[in-house]
Amino acid sequence: LRGLGLTGDDARQLLGERAVGDDFDAALAALPAAAMAGGGAKLLANWMLGELAAARTSSGHDLTGGPLPAPHLAHLVGLIVDGTLSGKLGKEVFAEAYRTGVDPSAIVDARGLRQISDEAELERIAATVLAANQGSVASFRAGKEGLLGFFVGQVMKATAGRANPAVTQAVLRRLLSGSNPD
């Protein structure tokens, strides 16, 4: 399991109960290859030992009970690793998938939750946010760089949490520095 980026503690928890280990193996087999290359095995373990274990406990299921099959959890982790979903939206999708048993990909499509990573689209939204907050823009340019978080939050609010935070931050930095390539 170390070849997957897992710690000894992760391995003990995942293999401590045969049923949990079997679930992990089934989820790992369903994890897309690109997600495996992007650290998906460790993220999958974290979700199994964190969110999934907590959901099972709070719903009264045993270690492998509940409506969320292991491959569905693997699909969710794949969507997070490939940037389709942010971690925050991933938690929302997880909750619905656990409650309903519906595959996370179907939930993402039905609810229009795909993360926005298109720079041009994010630039349009960010420009609107900056235009509406000229006082804060002036303060940022005068040295209050902590306001970057405020601007990211405003873009997140405008996109209902769907903006890719890393891309949003890069776009905002570029716009705030005045080095817009257009």
Phi, psi and omega in degrees: 000340179296328177296345179264000180087013182269147177278169176299323179295317176304312183299315179300317181291320182287329184257359181296327177239127183305318183296323178292317177299319178296319177298317180297316178300317180295318179292318180298321179295331181269352181290127180302147182303320180296325178291324177299316181292335183264023180085017184296329181296316179294317178297320177300314178300316179300317180293320180294318184277342181255272185302311184294315179298318179295318180296319179296317180296312183290336179267359177082012178275158176283191186300337181236012181278177177106168187274000185260103178294152182306318179298329178294319177296321177298320178297318179299313179299320177300321179293328178285314181297321182277000176087003177295322181235146169280166177299321180296312178294329176301321179294322177295315180295319178303311182302316180291319179296321179293320181291322188255337185082004180282142179299135181306324179299320179294322178295315179301314180293316182295325183262001179061047186261005182302133181296141179270116179240357180291116184300320181296317179294316180293327178295319178299315181293315180297321179297322177295317179298315181294321179296327181278353184227051185299325178297317178291326176298315179298319178296319178299312182293341177272003174120354180274072185292344176298342179291348178303319178299322177299314181295318177300316179300321179292322177293319178299318179297317181294336182252013181055039177079009185267350180291136175291117186300319182293316179293319179300315181297318179295317179297315180297317178301318180295314181294320182288335178276349180083008181260058178281125184293347182292000000 
